[in-house]
Amino acid sequence: MVFVTISGSWLRTARGAGLLSPDGSIRSTIFAEMSALASATGAINLGQGFPDEDGPAEILDAARQAISDGLNQYPPGLGMPVLRDAIAAHQKRFYGLEVDADREVLVTAGATEALAATLLALVDDGDEVVTLEPFYDAYGAVIALARGIHRTVPLRLPAFLPDHDELRAAVTDRTRVILINNPHNPTGTVLPRETLELIVDLAHKHDAIIVTDEVYEHLTFGVQHVPVATLPGARERTVTISSGGKTFNTTGWKIGWLTAPHEIVTAILAVKQFLTFVNGAPFQPAIAVGLGLPDEFFEHIARTLQSKRDILSAGLAKAGFDIFTPQAGYFVVADAAPLGYPDVATLCRQLPELAGVVGIPISAFCTEQLGREYASLVRFAYCKKVEVLERASAQLGRLGR
């Protein structure tokens, strides 16, 4: 149904997400479209970033136990103390950050709600929000919902890094928030320290708040993840967002969190309490168990994911794609131009028939201009079982024949 006669903030949100057609109708997200295509055709879904294996037994057992113990009602608004304590301990253990679990931690319904509540709390009508591009699709939608103005800084090939002069030009006194995703989705880039230091300097110069989405913090491959909040002068103006879904293969639980100075947490809570109010009571102590797992666990998940990255990357390269090897995360970006596909939006809709695989065009994460520049790039997920990746690699080989 086309709701062309219904006005409201949904129009602004859809436009911000790039889903509003010229006739006023709303397109499905590319993720919904491709997942439906995978389901309808039986193709291997390498489009959406969800694992096909369960998380650690300790976490699953803790969730079952919490349900059995009756933790099935509303948790506290800030989140259960056991999880807030675990988040604070995690920040200290891995990054040396001292976080007050009672005043500087907020549990949310996944990282997306943390992002939405943060921007709705901090961004006013006409404020500018600067992001890197390509960007996670929720960024544009939530910025528009908050009536902000979205400014982007492109990540340049071949390393998918921002030009520092372009970054300086984008951040001005009109900038309210600098929103970064590090490690980055969809490119798998880990921003170097010098780029992060520049972002902190620009935030100070223009009195902006840094919001940093770090859900892939433990999924890096041979490079160090540096949280922005650890840099000199950053902590007092930084909101750090993360979640348990990507680290612990529990994306459906939607347990996220943010850490920030108390005044900012208070402002965000004022919005968050009218979005979901609270969430996921029995899953919160389970994620707390996960955050306390030994170092060997976190090292193992990164090594395992890196080996899966290498399997799929090798298969894509053998099929004729050019590969941009990711430093982190769930996804590899491949260039289909060498195979004769200058526009993968069409290819991605044909892939289920051609190769029995689904991918996502990088243009879905871009504004129209950069989308044209990156039209031949496609994102594939490697957070799948090894046998699935091997089968997908073999099937993708059909493209090169």
GUZA-291599 format. One record per residue (C-alpha): x, y, z; residue number from 1. Coordinates in Angstrom, 2 decimals, padded with zeros to 5 digits. Each point is the difference from the previous one (the first is absolute). Example, Ala and Ser with C-alpha at 12.3 -4.5 7.8 and 13.67 -1.06 7.14 Angstrom:
{node {012.30 -004.50 007.80} 1}
{node {001.37 003.44 -000.66} 2}
//
This chain:
{node {000.00 000.00 000.00} 1}
{node {001.20 003.52 -000.82} 2}
{node {-000.68 002.47 002.82} 3}
{node {000.43 003.12 -002.12} 4}
{node {-002.73 001.90 001.86} 5}
{node {001.24 -000.64 003.53} 6}
{node {002.31 002.67 001.32} 7}
{node {002.29 -000.31 002.98} 8}
{node {003.53 -000.64 001.12} 9}
{node {000.03 -003.36 -001.79} 10}
{node {000.50 001.87 -003.29} 11}
{node {003.03 001.80 001.35} 12}
{node {001.40 -003.23 001.42} 13}
{node {-000.52 -001.94 -003.22} 14}
{node {001.60 002.79 -002.00} 15}
{node {002.98 000.00 002.34} 16}
{node {000.40 -003.74 -000.52} 17}
{node {-000.23 000.40 -003.79} 18}
{node {-003.23 -002.01 -000.18} 19}
{node {-002.42 002.64 -001.30} 20}
{node {-000.86 -000.41 -003.68} 21}
{node {-000.89 003.00 -002.21} 22}
{node {-003.69 -001.02 000.06} 23}
{node {-000.05 000.07 003.81} 24}
{node {000.06 -003.75 000.48} 25}
{node {002.40 -001.72 002.38} 26}
{node {002.43 -002.57 -001.26} 27}
{node {001.06 -002.92 002.16} 28}
{node {003.51 000.21 001.34} 29}
{node {002.53 -001.82 -002.14} 30}
{node {000.58 -002.35 002.95} 31}
{node {-003.66 -001.02 000.16} 32}
{node {-000.15 -000.34 -003.78} 33}
{node {003.09 -002.18 -000.25} 34}
{node {-000.89 -002.14 003.01} 35}
{node {-003.43 -000.62 -001.53} 36}
{node {001.68 -000.87 -003.29} 37}
{node {002.28 -002.47 001.77} 38}
{node {-002.97 -001.59 001.74} 39}
{node {-002.05 -000.23 -003.19} 40}
{node {002.80 -001.50 -002.10} 41}
{node {001.85 -002.06 002.60} 42}
{node {003.15 002.01 -000.69} 43}
{node {002.75 000.32 002.61} 44}
{node {-000.63 003.27 001.83} 45}
{node {003.30 001.86 000.22} 46}
{node {-001.88 003.29 -000.06} 47}
{node {-000.99 000.57 003.59} 48}
{node {002.42 -000.10 002.91} 49}
{node {-001.35 -002.69 002.27} 50}
{node {001.96 -003.13 001.01} 51}
{node {-001.39 -003.48 -000.62} 52}
{node {001.59 -001.48 003.13} 53}
{node {-000.98 000.43 003.63} 54}
{node {002.09 001.93 002.47} 55}
{node {001.95 -001.45 002.93} 56}
{node {-001.77 -002.61 002.12} 57}
{node {000.71 001.98 003.17} 58}
{node {-002.05 002.91 -001.31} 59}
{node {-002.89 -002.12 -001.25} 60}
{node {-000.10 -001.91 003.29} 61}
{node {-000.03 003.26 001.95} 62}
{node {-003.00 001.23 -002.00} 63}
{node {-001.89 -003.24 000.60} 64}
{node {000.80 000.18 003.69} 65}
{node {-001.16 003.61 000.20} 66}
{node {-003.34 -000.94 -001.55} 67}
{node {-000.35 -002.94 002.39} 68}
{node {000.87 002.27 002.92} 69}
{node {-002.85 002.34 -000.89} 70}
{node {001.93 002.95 -001.46} 71}
{node {-002.82 000.63 -002.44} 72}
{node {-001.39 003.36 001.10} 73}
{node {001.14 003.59 -000.54} 74}
{node {003.67 000.55 000.84} 75}
{node {001.20 003.39 001.31} 76}
{node {-000.12 002.87 -002.48} 77}
{node {003.79 000.33 -000.19} 78}
{node {000.38 -003.76 -000.35} 79}
{node {000.59 -002.77 002.51} 80}
{node {002.88 000.73 002.40} 81}
{node {001.71 -003.29 -000.85} 82}
{node {000.31 001.06 -003.65} 83}
{node {000.92 003.61 000.71} 84}
{node {002.73 -001.24 002.34} 85}
{node {001.23 -002.40 -002.69} 86}
{node {000.09 002.78 -002.61} 87}
{node {002.01 002.25 002.31} 88}
{node {002.38 -002.87 000.80} 89}
{node {000.36 -000.75 -003.72} 90}
{node {000.97 003.60 -000.78} 91}
{node {002.60 -000.07 002.77} 92}
{node {001.35 -003.42 -000.93} 93}
{node {000.43 000.55 -003.72} 94}
{node {000.57 003.75 -000.27} 95}
{node {000.96 001.34 003.42} 96}
{node {-003.11 002.19 000.15} 97}
{node {-001.51 000.77 003.40} 98}
{node {-003.78 -000.04 -000.44} 99}
{node {-002.53 000.50 002.79} 100}
{node {-002.46 -002.87 -000.42} 101}
{node {-002.75 001.87 001.84} 102}
{node {000.29 003.34 -001.79} 103}
{node {001.79 -000.47 -003.33} 104}
{node {-001.51 -003.18 -001.50} 105}
{node {-003.36 -000.47 -001.74} 106}
{node {-001.28 -003.34 -001.31} 107}
{node {-002.05 000.21 -003.20} 108}
{node {-001.95 -002.17 -002.43} 109}
{node {003.02 -000.63 -002.17} 110}
{node {002.48 002.50 -001.39} 111}
{node {-002.62 001.42 -002.36} 112}
{node {-002.16 001.21 002.87} 113}
{node {003.09 001.43 001.69} 114}
{node {000.69 001.94 -003.20} 115}
{node {-003.62 001.14 -000.39} 116}
{node {-000.39 001.10 003.61} 117}
{node {003.34 001.81 -000.09} 118}
{node {-000.71 002.00 -003.15} 119}
{node {-003.59 000.76 001.00} 120}
{node {001.32 001.27 003.33} 121}
{node {002.90 002.07 -001.31} 122}
{node {-000.96 001.24 -003.48} 123}
{node {-002.37 002.93 -000.44} 124}
{node {-001.76 001.33 -003.08} 125}
{node {002.65 001.05 -002.54} 126}
{node {003.02 -001.36 001.88} 127}
{node {002.54 -001.70 -002.22} 128}
{node {001.19 -003.57 000.51} 129}
{node {003.17 -001.06 -001.79} 130}
{node {000.50 -003.67 -000.89} 131}
{node {002.43 -001.96 -002.09} 132}
{node {-001.34 -001.42 -003.25} 133}
{node {-000.93 -002.80 -000.77} 134}
{node {-002.12 -000.04 003.17} 135}
{node {-002.28 -002.43 001.81} 136}
{node {-003.48 000.71 -001.35} 137}
{node {-001.52 000.81 003.41} 138}
{node {002.24 003.06 000.28} 139}
{node {-001.73 001.95 -002.74} 140}
{node {-003.45 -001.00 001.24} 141}
{node {000.57 001.03 003.61} 142}
{node {001.74 003.26 -000.92} 143}
{node {-003.05 000.89 -002.10} 144}
{node {-002.39 -001.05 002.76} 145}
{node {001.86 002.35 002.37} 146}
{node {-000.36 002.77 -002.64} 147}
{node {003.75 000.17 -000.36} 148}
{node {001.96 000.71 -003.17} 149}
{node {002.15 -002.89 -001.16} 150}
{node {003.51 000.86 -001.25} 151}
{node {002.28 -002.77 -001.24} 152}
{node {003.72 -000.49 -000.50} 153}
{node {000.81 -002.70 -002.57} 154}
{node {002.34 -002.86 000.76} 155}
{node {002.44 -000.06 -002.90} 156}
{node {001.33 -003.05 -001.81} 157}
{node {002.04 -002.10 000.19} 158}
{node {000.21 -000.02 003.82} 159}
{node {-003.44 001.49 000.72} 160}
{node {001.46 002.82 002.06} 161}
{node {-001.22 003.61 000.23} 162}
{node {001.99 002.87 -001.44} 163}
{node {000.91 002.17 002.98} 164}
{node {-000.55 003.24 -001.90} 165}
{node {-003.50 -001.14 -000.97} 166}
{node {-000.65 -000.88 003.63} 167}
{node {001.15 003.43 001.15} 168}
{node {-002.24 001.66 -002.57} 169}
{node {-003.06 -002.01 001.05} 170}
{node {000.15 000.81 003.72} 171}
{node {-001.02 003.59 000.75} 172}
{node {-001.58 002.02 002.78} 173}
{node {-003.35 -001.33 -001.27} 174}
{node {001.07 -003.55 000.83} 175}
{node {-001.73 -001.40 003.07} 176}
{node {001.15 -003.63 -000.30} 177}
{node {002.87 -001.79 -001.71} 178}
{node {-001.28 -003.56 -000.42} 179}
{node {002.53 -002.68 -000.85} 180}
{node {-000.21 -003.76 -000.38} 181}
{node {003.31 -001.57 000.98} 182}
{node {000.71 -002.76 -000.92} 183}
{node {-001.99 000.99 -003.04} 184}
{node {-002.97 -001.66 -001.65} 185}
{node {-000.17 -000.70 -002.94} 186}
{node {003.70 000.38 -000.90} 187}
{node {001.73 -001.74 002.93} 188}
{node {002.38 002.94 000.42} 189}
{node {001.53 000.73 003.41} 190}
{node {000.67 003.71 000.27} 191}
{node {003.62 000.84 000.87} 192}
{node {000.86 001.94 003.12} 193}
{node {000.93 003.13 -001.93} 194}
{node {-003.49 000.18 -001.53} 195}
{node {-001.62 -000.47 003.39} 196}
{node {002.22 002.69 001.50} 197}
{node {-001.07 002.39 -002.76} 198}
{node {-003.65 -000.75 000.77} 199}
{node {000.59 000.80 003.68} 200}
{node {001.77 003.24 -000.93} 201}
{node {-002.87 001.03 -002.29} 202}
{node {-002.57 -000.83 002.68} 203}
{node {001.81 002.30 002.44} 204}
{node {000.45 002.75 -002.56} 205}
{node {-003.69 000.03 -000.98} 206}
{node {-001.51 -001.12 003.33} 207}
{node {-001.45 -003.19 -001.49} 208}
{node {-000.83 -003.29 001.68} 209}
{node {001.58 -003.19 -001.32} 210}
{node {-002.28 -003.02 -000.31} 211}
{node {001.93 -003.15 -000.80} 212}
{node {-001.59 -003.30 -001.02} 213}
{node {002.46 -002.74 000.99} 214}
{node {-002.05 -003.19 -000.29} 215}
{node {002.84 -001.80 -001.82} 216}
{node {002.57 000.94 002.65} 217}
{node {001.07 -003.61 000.68} 218}
{node {-000.07 -001.16 -003.62} 219}
{node {003.26 001.48 -001.31} 220}
{node {002.67 -001.84 -001.97} 221}
{node {003.58 000.90 000.85} 222}
{node {-000.73 003.67 000.65} 223}
{node {-000.77 001.74 003.26} 224}
{node {-003.39 001.53 000.66} 225}
{node {000.45 003.35 001.75} 226}
{node {-003.17 001.26 001.72} 227}
{node {-000.40 003.73 -000.53} 228}
{node {-000.71 000.49 003.71} 229}
{node {003.55 -001.10 000.86} 230}
{node {001.57 002.95 -001.84} 231}
{node {001.02 003.13 001.90} 232}
{node {-002.86 002.46 000.34} 233}
{node {-002.59 -002.34 -001.52} 234}
{node {-001.76 -001.69 002.88} 235}
{node {-001.99 003.00 001.21} 236}
{node {-001.63 000.49 -003.42} 237}
{node {-000.32 -003.59 -001.26} 238}
{node {-002.90 -002.44 -000.05} 239}
{node {001.29 -003.54 -000.59} 240}
{node {-002.53 -002.53 -001.34} 241}
{node {000.41 -003.77 -000.12} 242}
{node {-002.04 -003.18 000.29} 243}
{node {000.16 -003.70 000.73} 244}
{node {-001.53 -001.16 -003.27} 245}
{node {003.06 000.00 -002.25} 246}
{node {002.52 -001.17 002.61} 247}
{node {-002.10 -002.83 001.42} 248}
{node {-002.08 -001.09 -003.04} 249}
{node {-003.19 001.18 001.70} 250}
{node {-001.27 002.62 -002.44} 251}
{node {-003.63 -000.88 000.71} 252}
{node {000.28 000.82 003.70} 253}
{node {000.47 003.71 -000.72} 254}
{node {002.13 000.81 003.05} 255}
{node {002.02 003.15 -000.59} 256}
{node {001.43 002.73 002.17} 257}
{node {001.70 003.33 000.07} 258}
{node {002.49 001.64 002.31} 259}
{node {000.31 003.76 000.33} 260}
{node {000.34 002.76 002.59} 261}
{node {-002.87 000.03 002.51} 262}
{node {-001.65 003.14 -001.39} 263}
{node {-000.14 -001.49 -003.49} 264}
{node {-001.30 -003.35 001.27} 265}
{node {-002.76 001.84 001.87} 266}
{node {-001.02 001.83 -003.18} 267}
{node {-000.04 -003.19 -002.06} 268}
{node {-001.97 -001.90 002.65} 269}
{node {-002.67 002.71 -000.15} 270}
{node {-000.61 -001.06 -003.62} 271}
{node {000.74 -003.73 000.26} 272}
{node {-002.62 -000.55 002.71} 273}
{node {-002.71 001.00 -002.48} 274}
{node {001.32 -002.18 -002.81} 275}
{node {000.24 -003.53 001.42} 276}
{node {-000.15 000.96 003.71} 277}
{node {002.07 -003.09 000.90} 278}
{node {000.96 -003.22 -001.75} 279}
{node {001.25 -003.56 000.19} 280}
{node {000.06 -000.71 003.74} 281}
{node {001.15 -003.66 -000.17} 282}
{node {002.57 000.77 -002.68} 283}
{node {001.73 002.76 001.93} 284}
{node {001.68 -002.26 002.60} 285}
{node {000.91 -002.40 -002.81} 286}
{node {001.87 002.72 -001.90} 287}
{node {001.66 000.93 003.30} 288}
{node {001.36 -003.55 000.12} 289}
{node {001.32 000.43 -003.53} 290}
{node {001.82 003.23 000.79} 291}
{node {001.80 -001.80 002.80} 292}
{node {001.26 -002.90 -002.13} 293}
{node {003.80 -000.48 -000.06} 294}
{node {002.27 001.70 -002.51} 295}
{node {000.36 -003.28 -001.86} 296}
{node {-003.65 000.18 -001.03} 297}
{node {000.34 003.44 -001.57} 298}
{node {003.23 -001.00 -001.74} 299}
{node {-001.64 -003.17 -001.32} 300}
{node {-003.04 001.71 -001.51} 301}
{node {002.23 002.46 -001.87} 302}
{node {002.25 -002.79 -001.32} 303}
{node {-002.98 -002.08 -001.06} 304}
{node {-001.65 002.88 -001.80} 305}
{node {003.27 000.92 -001.72} 306}
{node {000.29 -003.53 -001.38} 307}
{node {-003.56 000.25 -001.31} 308}
{node {000.85 003.35 -001.60} 309}
{node {002.92 -001.65 -001.76} 310}
{node {-002.12 -002.89 -001.29} 311}
{node {-002.61 002.25 -001.57} 312}
{node {002.56 002.51 -001.27} 313}
{node {001.92 -002.76 -001.76} 314}
{node {-003.21 -001.28 -001.58} 315}
{node {-000.96 003.45 -001.21} 316}
{node {003.47 000.63 -001.41} 317}
{node {-000.05 -003.34 -001.81} 318}
{node {-003.36 000.94 -001.50} 319}
{node {001.56 003.17 -001.42} 320}
{node {-000.92 002.69 002.53} 321}
{node {002.55 002.51 001.24} 322}
{node {000.08 -000.15 003.80} 323}
{node {000.39 002.76 002.59} 324}
{node {001.22 -002.02 002.97} 325}
{node {-001.81 001.13 003.17} 326}
{node {001.86 000.65 003.24} 327}
{node {-003.03 -000.79 002.15} 328}
{node {-003.66 -000.90 000.16} 329}
{node {-002.34 -002.36 -001.84} 330}
{node {000.33 001.13 -003.62} 331}
{node {002.30 000.05 -003.01} 332}
{node {-000.39 002.53 -002.82} 333}
{node {000.59 -001.34 -003.51} 334}
{node {000.19 001.80 -003.34} 335}
{node {-002.00 -001.65 -002.79} 336}
{node {001.33 002.28 -002.74} 337}
{node {002.65 -002.54 -001.13} 338}
{node {-002.86 -002.42 -000.64} 339}
{node {-001.73 002.51 -002.25} 340}
{node {-002.53 001.31 002.52} 341}
{node {000.41 003.77 000.38} 342}
{node {-003.27 000.22 001.97} 343}
{node {-000.51 -002.69 002.62} 344}
{node {-003.50 001.15 000.93} 345}
{node {-001.13 -002.04 -002.99} 346}
{node {002.49 -002.79 000.65} 347}
{node {-001.13 -000.45 003.61} 348}
{node {-003.57 -000.63 -001.15} 349}
{node {001.30 -002.55 -002.51} 350}
{node {002.49 -001.73 002.31} 351}
{node {-002.49 -002.50 001.47} 352}
{node {-000.63 -001.32 -003.51} 353}
{node {003.57 000.33 -001.26} 354}
{node {001.83 -001.34 003.05} 355}
{node {-002.50 -000.86 002.72} 356}
{node {001.41 002.74 002.25} 357}
{node {-001.31 003.34 001.30} 358}
{node {002.13 003.12 000.58} 359}
{node {-000.68 003.69 000.64} 360}
{node {001.13 002.85 -002.30} 361}
{node {002.19 002.54 001.81} 362}
{node {-002.04 002.74 -001.66} 363}
{node {-002.75 -000.87 002.53} 364}
{node {002.25 001.56 002.65} 365}
{node {000.75 003.16 -001.98} 366}
{node {-001.47 003.26 -001.15} 367}
{node {-000.80 000.16 -003.69} 368}
{node {003.33 001.56 -000.99} 369}
{node {002.29 -002.45 001.78} 370}
{node {-002.36 -002.81 -000.93} 371}
{node {000.80 000.66 -003.65} 372}
{node {003.73 -000.08 000.73} 373}
{node {-000.35 -003.29 001.90} 374}
{node {-002.59 -001.54 -002.34} 375}
{node {002.10 -003.09 -000.71} 376}
{node {000.62 -000.87 003.67} 377}
{node {-001.93 -002.67 001.87} 378}
{node {000.06 -001.07 003.65} 379}
{node {000.00 -003.65 001.03} 380}
{node {-000.30 -001.33 003.57} 381}
{node {002.43 -002.66 001.22} 382}
{node {-001.51 -000.48 003.50} 383}
{node {-001.26 -003.41 -001.10} 384}
{node {000.97 -003.63 000.45} 385}
{node {003.14 -001.06 -001.85} 386}
{node {-001.92 -002.50 -002.12} 387}
{node {-002.44 002.72 -001.04} 388}
{node {002.85 002.31 -001.04} 389}
{node {001.69 -002.80 -001.93} 390}
{node {-003.23 -000.79 -001.83} 391}
{node {-000.61 003.68 -000.74} 392}
{node {003.56 000.37 -001.31} 393}
{node {-000.45 -002.95 -002.35} 394}
{node {-003.31 001.36 -001.28} 395}
{node {001.41 003.50 -000.53} 396}
{node {002.60 -001.61 -002.23} 397}
{node {-002.73 -000.37 -002.63} 398}
{node {000.25 003.74 -000.64} 399}
{node {003.53 -000.30 -001.31} 400}
{node {-000.76 -002.68 -002.54} 401}
//
